Amino acid sequence: MLLTKQSRTFIAVAAFLGATAVMFGAYASHGLALWATPAQVSQVQLAAQYQLFHAIILLLIAVLGSVFALPAGSKRLLTISQYCFTLGTLCFSGSLYYLVFLGSKLLVLITPVGGLLLIFGWLAIIISMIFKQK
């Protein structure tokens, strides 16, 4: 099995998101409480948790999309889900990290946009599986 360039790209993105999620989660558990409030620690833990969950699903979709022969509509929707998960994670988790580490509420309105993108990613998977196999 040969992976497409797109699959390799999303696998690399998933690995980056996974690695940074572990780093943020570890810092939230071991060092953040030295200067942050308990609410801020909780925000970073939530951001890291969502980031890790969506890194795993992004990795899974990238691999499965390359392994199985799917109808064109399904593949398109899985690609859309990958973009939604990537952008949604960056918006959701990234805005929470920004809020805690930089102390700015500038991006606070992006957090729900990220959440919506994550929801759309999951819905795209559901719809992609509705397409009939040939």
MARBA-3410 file (N, C-alpha, C, O; in Angstrom, 1 decimal):
134
0.8,-1.2,0.0,0.0,0.0,0.0,0.9,1.2,0.0,1.8,1.4,0.8 ~ 0.6,2.1,-0.9,1.3,3.4,-1.0,0.4,4.5,-0.5,-0.8,4.6,-0.9 ~ 0.9,5.3,0.4,0.1,6.4,0.9,0.2,7.6,-0.1,1.2,7.9,-0.7 ~ -0.9,8.3,-0.2,-0.9,9.5,-1.1,-0.2,10.6,-0.4,0.1,10.6,0.8 ~ 0.2,11.6,-1.1,0.8,12.8,-0.5,-0.1,13.4,0.5,0.4,13.9,1.6
-1.4,13.5,0.2,-2.3,14.1,1.1,-2.4,13.3,2.4,-2.4,13.9,3.5 ~ -2.4,12.0,2.3,-2.4,11.1,3.5,-1.2,11.3,4.4,-1.3,11.4,5.6 ~ 0.0,11.3,3.7,1.2,11.6,4.4,1.2,12.9,5.1,1.7,13.0,6.2 ~ 0.7,13.9,4.5,0.6,15.3,5.1,-0.3,15.3,6.3,0.1,15.8,7.3 ~ -1.4,14.6,6.2,-2.3,14.6,7.4,-1.8,13.7,8.5,-2.0,14.0,9.7
-1.1,12.7,8.1,-0.4,11.8,9.2,0.6,12.7,9.9,0.7,12.6,11.1 ~ 1.4,13.5,9.2,2.4,14.3,9.8,1.7,15.4,10.7,2.2,15.7,11.8 ~ 0.6,16.0,10.2,-0.1,17.0,11.0,-0.6,16.3,12.3,-0.5,16.9,13.3 ~ -1.2,15.1,12.1,-1.7,14.4,13.3,-0.6,14.1,14.3,-0.8,14.3,15.5 ~ 0.5,13.7,13.8,1.7,13.4,14.7,2.1,14.7,15.4,2.4,14.6,16.6
2.2,15.8,14.7,2.5,17.1,15.3,1.5,17.5,16.4,1.9,17.9,17.5 ~ 0.2,17.4,16.0,-0.8,17.7,17.0,-0.7,16.8,18.2,-0.9,17.2,19.4 ~ -0.5,15.5,18.0,-0.4,14.6,19.1,0.8,14.9,20.0,0.6,14.9,21.2 ~ 1.9,15.1,19.4,3.1,15.4,20.2,2.9,16.7,21.0,3.3,16.7,22.2 ~ 2.4,17.7,20.4,2.2,19.0,21.1,1.1,18.9,22.2,1.2,19.5,23.2
0.1,18.0,21.9,-0.9,17.8,22.9,-0.3,17.2,24.2,-0.6,17.6,25.3 ~ 0.6,16.2,24.0,1.2,15.6,25.1,2.1,16.6,25.9,2.1,16.6,27.1 ~ 2.8,17.4,25.1,3.6,18.4,25.8,2.8,19.4,26.6,3.1,19.7,27.7 ~ 1.7,19.9,26.0,0.9,20.9,26.8,0.2,20.2,27.9,0.1,20.8,29.0 ~ -0.2,18.9,27.8,-0.8,18.2,28.9,0.1,17.9,30.0,-0.2,18.1,31.2
1.4,17.6,29.6,2.4,17.4,30.7,2.7,18.7,31.4,2.8,18.7,32.6 ~ 2.8,19.7,30.7,3.1,21.0,31.3,1.9,21.4,32.2,2.1,22.0,33.3 ~ 0.7,21.2,31.8,-0.5,21.5,32.6,-0.5,20.7,33.9,-0.9,21.2,34.9 ~ 0.0,19.5,33.8,0.0,18.6,35.0,1.2,18.9,35.9,1.1,18.6,37.1 ~ 2.3,19.4,35.4,3.5,19.4,36.2,4.1,20.8,36.4,5.0,21.0,37.3
3.8,21.8,35.7,4.4,23.1,35.9,3.5,24.3,35.8,3.9,25.4,36.3 ~ 2.4,24.2,35.1,1.5,25.3,34.9,1.0,25.9,36.2,0.8,27.1,36.3 ~ 0.7,25.0,37.2,0.1,25.4,38.4,1.0,26.4,39.2,0.6,27.0,40.2 ~ 2.3,26.4,38.9,3.2,27.3,39.6,2.9,28.8,39.4,3.2,29.6,40.2 ~ 2.3,29.1,38.2,1.9,30.5,38.0,0.5,30.7,37.5,0.0,31.9,37.5
-0.2,29.7,37.1,-1.6,29.8,36.6,-2.6,29.5,37.7,-2.3,28.8,38.7 ~ -3.8,30.0,37.4,-4.9,29.6,38.3,-5.4,28.2,38.0,-5.1,27.7,37.0 ~ -6.1,27.6,39.0,-6.7,26.3,38.7,-7.6,26.3,37.4,-7.7,25.3,36.7 ~ -8.4,27.4,37.2,-9.2,27.5,36.0,-8.4,27.5,34.7,-8.7,26.8,33.8 ~ -7.2,28.1,34.8,-6.3,28.2,33.6,-5.7,26.8,33.4,-5.6,26.4,32.2
-5.3,26.1,34.4,-4.8,24.8,34.3,-5.9,23.9,33.7,-5.5,23.1,32.8 ~ -7.1,24.0,34.1,-8.2,23.2,33.6,-8.4,23.5,32.1,-8.7,22.6,31.3 ~ -8.3,24.8,31.7,-8.4,25.1,30.3,-7.4,24.5,29.4,-7.7,24.0,28.3 ~ -6.1,24.5,29.9,-5.0,23.9,29.1,-5.2,22.4,29.1,-5.0,21.8,28.0 ~ -5.6,21.8,30.2,-5.9,20.3,30.1,-7.0,20.0,29.2,-6.9,19.0,28.4
-8.1,20.8,29.1,-9.2,20.5,28.2,-8.7,20.7,26.7,-9.0,19.9,25.9 ~ -7.9,21.7,26.5,-7.4,22.0,25.2,-6.5,20.8,24.7,-6.6,20.4,23.6 ~ -5.6,20.3,25.6,-4.7,19.2,25.3,-5.5,18.0,25.0,-5.2,17.2,24.1 ~ -6.6,17.7,25.8,-7.4,16.5,25.7,-8.1,16.5,24.3,-8.0,15.5,23.6 ~ -8.7,17.6,24.0,-9.4,17.7,22.7,-8.4,17.6,21.5,-8.7,17.0,20.5
-7.2,18.2,21.7,-6.2,18.2,20.7,-5.8,16.7,20.5,-5.6,16.3,19.3 ~ -5.5,16.0,21.5,-5.1,14.6,21.4,-6.1,13.7,20.8,-5.8,12.9,19.9 ~ -7.4,13.9,21.2,-8.4,13.1,20.6,-8.5,13.3,19.1,-8.7,12.3,18.4 ~ -8.5,14.5,18.7,-8.6,14.8,17.3,-7.4,14.5,16.5,-7.5,14.3,15.3 ~ -6.2,14.5,17.1,-5.0,14.1,16.4,-5.1,12.6,16.1,-4.7,12.1,15.0
-5.7,11.8,17.1,-5.8,10.4,16.9,-6.8,10.1,15.7,-6.5,9.3,14.9 ~ -8.0,10.8,15.7,-8.9,10.5,14.7,-8.4,11.0,13.3,-8.7,10.4,12.3 ~ -7.7,12.1,13.3,-7.1,12.6,12.1,-6.1,11.5,11.5,-6.1,11.3,10.3 ~ -5.3,10.9,12.4,-4.4,9.9,12.0,-5.2,8.7,11.4,-4.8,8.1,10.4 ~ -6.2,8.3,12.1,-7.0,7.1,11.7,-7.6,7.4,10.3,-7.6,6.5,9.5
-8.2,8.5,10.1,-8.9,8.8,8.9,-7.8,8.9,7.7,-8.1,8.4,6.6 ~ -6.7,9.4,8.0,-5.7,9.5,6.9,-5.2,8.1,6.5,-5.0,7.8,5.3 ~ -5.1,7.2,7.4,-4.6,5.8,7.1,-5.8,5.1,6.5,-5.6,4.4,5.4 ~ -7.0,5.1,7.1,-8.1,4.3,6.6,-8.5,4.8,5.2,-8.9,4.0,4.3 ~ -8.4,6.1,5.0,-8.8,6.6,3.6,-7.9,6.1,2.5,-8.3,6.1,1.4
-6.6,5.8,2.9,-5.7,5.3,1.9,-5.8,3.7,1.8,-5.5,3.2,0.7 ~ -6.3,3.1,2.8,-6.3,1.6,2.8,-7.6,1.1,2.0,-7.5,0.1,1.3 ~ -8.7,1.7,2.3,-10.0,1.2,1.7,-10.3,2.0,0.4,-10.2,3.2,0.3 ~ -10.9,1.2,-0.5,-11.4,1.8,-1.7,-12.8,2.3,-1.4,-13.8,1.6,-1.1 ~ -12.9,3.6,-1.4,-14.2,4.3,-1.1,-14.7,5.1,-2.3,-13.9,5.5,-3.2
-16.0,5.3,-2.4,-16.6,6.1,-3.5,-16.0,7.5,-3.4,-15.6,8.0,-2.3 ~ -16.0,8.2,-4.5,-15.4,9.5,-4.6,-16.1,10.5,-3.6,-15.4,11.3,-3.0 ~ -17.4,10.4,-3.5,-18.1,11.3,-2.5,-17.6,11.0,-1.1,-17.5,12.0,-0.3 ~ -17.4,9.8,-0.7,-16.9,9.4,0.6,-15.5,10.0,0.8,-15.2,10.5,1.9 ~ -14.7,9.8,-0.1,-13.3,10.3,0.0,-13.3,11.8,0.2,-12.5,12.4,1.0
-14.1,12.5,-0.6,-14.2,13.9,-0.5,-14.6,14.4,0.9,-14.1,15.3,1.4 ~ -15.6,13.7,1.4,-16.1,14.1,2.7,-15.1,13.7,3.8,-15.0,14.5,4.8 ~ -14.3,12.6,3.6,-13.3,12.3,4.6,-12.2,13.4,4.5,-11.6,13.8,5.6 ~ -11.9,13.9,3.3,-10.9,15.0,3.2,-11.4,16.2,3.9,-10.7,16.9,4.6 ~ -12.7,16.5,3.7,-13.3,17.7,4.4,-13.2,17.5,5.9,-12.9,18.4,6.6
-13.5,16.3,6.4,-13.4,16.0,7.8,-11.9,16.3,8.3,-11.7,16.8,9.4 ~ -10.9,15.9,7.5,-9.6,16.1,7.9,-9.2,17.6,8.1,-8.6,18.0,9.0 ~ -9.7,18.4,7.1,-9.5,19.8,7.2,-10.2,20.4,8.4,-9.7,21.3,9.1 ~ -11.5,19.9,8.6,-12.3,20.4,9.8,-11.6,20.1,11.1,-11.5,20.9,12.0 ~ -11.1,18.9,11.2,-10.4,18.5,12.4,-9.1,19.3,12.6,-8.8,19.7,13.8
-8.4,19.5,11.6,-7.1,20.3,11.7,-7.4,21.7,12.1,-6.9,22.2,13.1 ~ -8.3,22.4,11.3,-8.6,23.8,11.6,-9.3,23.9,12.9,-9.1,24.9,13.7 ~ -10.2,23.0,13.2,-11.0,23.0,14.4,-10.1,22.9,15.7,-10.3,23.6,16.7 ~ -9.1,22.0,15.6,-8.2,21.8,16.7,-7.4,23.0,16.9,-7.1,23.5,18.0 ~ -6.9,23.6,15.8,-6.1,24.8,15.9,-6.9,26.0,16.5,-6.4,26.7,17.3
-8.1,26.1,16.1,-9.0,27.2,16.6,-9.4,26.9,18.0,-9.2,27.8,18.9 ~ -9.9,25.7,18.3,-10.4,25.4,19.7,-9.2,25.4,20.7,-9.2,26.2,21.6 ~ -8.3,24.5,20.5,-7.2,24.3,21.4,-6.3,25.5,21.4,-5.8,26.0,22.4 ~ -6.0,26.0,20.2,-5.1,27.1,20.0,-5.6,28.4,20.7,-4.8,29.1,21.4 ~ -6.9,28.6,20.6,-7.4,29.8,21.3,-7.3,29.7,22.8,-7.1,30.7,23.5
-7.5,28.5,23.3,-7.4,28.3,24.8,-6.0,28.4,25.3,-5.7,29.1,26.3 ~ -5.0,27.9,24.5,-3.6,28.1,24.8,-3.3,29.6,24.8,-2.6,30.1,25.7 ~ -3.7,30.3,23.8,-3.5,31.7,23.6,-4.0,32.5,24.8,-3.3,33.3,25.4 ~ -5.2,32.1,25.2,-5.9,32.8,26.4,-5.0,32.6,27.7,-4.8,33.6,28.4 ~ -4.6,31.4,27.9,-3.9,31.1,29.2,-2.5,31.6,29.1,-2.0,32.3,30.0
-1.7,31.3,28.0,-0.3,31.6,28.0,0.0,33.1,27.7,1.0,33.6,28.1 ~ -0.9,33.7,26.9,-0.6,35.1,26.6,-1.5,36.1,27.4,-1.4,37.3,27.3 ~ -2.5,35.5,28.1,-3.4,36.3,28.9,-4.3,37.3,28.1,-4.8,38.3,28.6 ~ -4.5,37.0,26.8,-5.3,37.9,26.0,-6.6,37.2,25.6,-6.6,36.0,25.3 ~ -7.7,37.9,25.6,-9.0,37.4,25.2,-9.2,37.7,23.7,-10.4,37.6,23.3
-8.2,38.1,23.0,-8.4,38.5,21.6,-9.0,37.4,20.7,-9.8,37.7,19.9 ~ -8.6,36.1,21.0,-9.1,35.0,20.2,-10.2,34.2,20.8,-10.6,33.1,20.3 ~ -10.8,34.8,21.9,-11.8,34.0,22.6,-13.0,33.6,21.8,-13.7,32.6,22.0 ~ -13.3,34.4,20.8,-14.5,34.1,19.9,-14.2,33.1,18.9,-15.1,32.5,18.3 ~ -12.9,32.7,18.8,-12.5,31.6,17.8,-12.8,30.3,18.4,-12.9,29.3,17.7
-12.8,30.2,19.8,-13.0,28.9,20.4,-14.3,28.2,20.0,-14.2,27.0,19.6 ~ -15.4,28.8,20.0,-16.6,28.1,19.5,-16.6,27.8,18.0,-17.2,26.8,17.6 ~ -15.9,28.6,17.2,-15.8,28.3,15.8,-15.0,27.0,15.7,-15.3,26.1,14.8 ~ -13.9,26.9,16.5,-13.2,25.6,16.5,-14.0,24.4,16.9,-14.0,23.4,16.3 ~ -14.9,24.6,17.9,-15.8,23.6,18.3,-16.7,23.2,17.2,-17.0,22.0,17.0
-17.3,24.2,16.5,-18.2,23.9,15.4,-17.4,23.1,14.2,-18.0,22.2,13.7 ~ -16.2,23.5,14.0,-15.4,22.8,12.9,-15.2,21.3,13.4,-15.2,20.4,12.5 ~ -15.0,21.1,14.6,-14.8,19.7,15.1,-16.1,18.9,14.9,-16.1,17.8,14.5 ~ -17.2,19.5,15.3,-18.5,18.9,15.1,-18.7,18.6,13.6,-19.1,17.5,13.2 ~ -18.4,19.6,12.7,-18.6,19.3,11.3,-17.7,18.2,10.8,-18.1,17.4,9.9
-16.5,18.1,11.3,-15.6,17.0,11.0,-16.3,15.6,11.3,-16.2,14.7,10.5 ~ -16.8,15.5,12.5,-17.5,14.3,12.8,-18.7,14.0,11.9,-19.0,12.9,11.5 ~ -19.5,15.0,11.7,-20.7,14.9,10.8,-20.3,14.5,9.4,-21.0,13.7,8.7 ~ -19.1,15.0,8.9,-18.6,14.6,7.6,-18.3,13.2,7.5,-18.5,12.5,6.5 ~ -17.8,12.6,8.6,-17.5,11.2,8.6,-18.8,10.4,8.6,-18.9,9.4,7.8
-19.8,10.8,9.3,-21.1,10.1,9.3,-21.6,10.1,7.9,-22.1,9.1,7.4 ~ -21.7,11.3,7.3,-22.3,11.4,5.9,-21.4,10.6,4.9,-22.0,10.0,4.0 ~ -20.1,10.6,5.1,-19.3,9.8,4.1,-19.5,8.3,4.2,-19.4,7.6,3.2 ~ -20.0,7.8,5.3,-20.2,6.4,5.5,-21.6,6.0,4.9,-22.0,4.8,4.8 ~ -22.4,7.0,4.6,-23.8,6.8,4.1,-23.7,6.4,2.6,-24.5,5.7,2.0
-22.6,6.9,1.9,-22.5,6.6,0.5,-22.3,5.1,0.3,-21.7,4.5,1.0 ~ -23.0,4.6,-0.7,-23.0,3.2,-1.0,-21.6,2.8,-1.6,-21.1,3.5,-2.5 ~ -21.2,1.6,-1.3,-20.0,1.1,-1.9,-20.3,0.5,-3.2,-21.4,0.0,-3.5 ~ -19.4,0.7,-4.2,-19.6,0.1,-5.5,-19.2,-1.3,-5.6,-19.3,-1.9,-6.6
END
